Amino acid sequence: MTHRRVKALEVARLTEDRLRRWLPPAGVQLEREDYDLFVEAADQISALLALSDPAVRDAVGWVIEGAWSDPAAPQYWAGSSLWMSDHMCAIRFAREHDAKQAASAMLDGMNIRICQHIWSDETYGGEGP
């Protein structure tokens, strides 16, 4: 495991521990803003944990999918008005926020979903991204 992956795993575990301490007691409702922040942090933890996995080689990102397509076989946004079923053609974003901004600017009014995607070593035939 590379030094960067070890560091990512350490950060993810520390953050996960902090989030667990932050969670309110059972039955206590979170304000919407707090819930959104918690979900975003959980997404970032997932990405960090994926980076620490030796089977995943720096290929974690966010994509824009057409919500009209089946989640098991999505259509990915590949720029402009191009939609493709090949995830390798999808425009990748480092952060969910970036994908949301692009979708807002380029795909306003379209029925889409923003999804985290992991391209594993197998995706690249063992060559890595």
N, C-alpha and C positions, 0 to 999 in steps of 0.2 A: 504494500500500500504506500502510495507516495506521501511525502510530507504534507502536501496540500490537502489530501484526503483525510489524513489523520487530524489535521487542524480543523477541517470542516466537521468531522465527527465530534471532536471535543466541543466546538462552539455549539453544535446542534444539541448535544446532551446538556450543556449548561443552560441553554435557552429553554429546552424542554422542561428542565427542573424548575426554572423560574416561572414558566407558564403554569405549571402544576400548582405552585404556591399561590399564584395570582388568582386562580379559579375561585369563584365564589362558592360558598357551601351549597349543597344540593337544595333545590327548590327556590333559590334566589335568582331572579330574572336579571339578565344583563341588559344595559341600555344598548340600543342598536349600534351606536358608534363604538362602544366597547367590544361588542360581538364582532363587528367587522374587523377591528384591530386584532382581535384574538385569531380570527380565521386567517387573516393575512400572515400573522406570525406563524401559525401552524403550517401554512403553505411554504413559508421560507424554511421551516425546520425540515419539512419533507424533502425540499430541494437539497438542503445541506446533507441530510442523511443519504440521499441518493448519490451525491458526490463522493461520499465516504465508502460506498459499495464498490469493490474492485470490479464488479461486472459492468458498472456504468462509468464511462470515460468522458467526463465533462460534457455530457450531452443532455442536460436538463434545460427545458425552456418552456415557453408559453406559446400557444398557437391559437388561431382563430378558426373555429369550425362553423360550418353552416348548420344551424339548429334544425333545418328541414331534413338533414341526413341522419341516418341511424348512428348512435354513438359507437356502435361496434364496427362501423364502416363509414367514418365521417368524410365529409368533403372539407378540405383544408383551404384556407385562403392563401393564394400564391401571388397576390399583388393585383392591383387595379381591379378588374372584374373577373379575374381568373380563379377558378376553384378546381382543385384536383383531389383525387382520392389517394395519391401517393404522398405520404407524410414527409418524404425526403424533399418534396417540392414546396412544402409549407414555409411561409415566412416565420422565422423563429424570433421570439422576444426573450430577453434575459429576465424581465420582471413582468408580473401580471399587470402592473400599472401601465407599462409601456404598451402591452397588447390592448388594454382598454382604451388608451389614448388614441392609438392607431385606428381601432375600430370606430371610435367616436368621430374621428376626422374623415376616415375613408369609407366607412360602411354604415353611416348614420341611417337609421330606419330599417336596416336589414335584420332578419331574425338570425342571430349568431349566438355562439357561446364561446367563452374564453376558457381554455383548458390547459392544464399543465401536461407536458409530454416528456417522456424519457426515451432517448434514443440509446439503446444499449449496444455493446460491442457486437452482438449478433446482427444488429441492423446494418453494420458496416462490414460484415463478413470477418470479424475479428481484427480489423484494421484500426478501429477507433475513429472518432469523428474528424 
